[in-house]
């Protein structure tokens, strides 16, 4: 799950990353949730803040999943880089 297409994560991966990020956030910040929610409800930029929070949760989820998942196979990563270079150079180099 460490490699995502250039367009961003797909819907399934996005859901997993959101869930993992949310779980990590809950574990690390349980004590301050009530005060934070009260402050957020008073803000006028709620939708923008919600989008920022979603992006933060996705990033946190990606970090959590990468930390807990098995690392990618080293030779597979090298082969993908070589194939990408070959494609970028446009030849049989």
Order of alpha helices (4+ residues) and beta strands (2+ residues): alpha-alpha-alpha-alpha
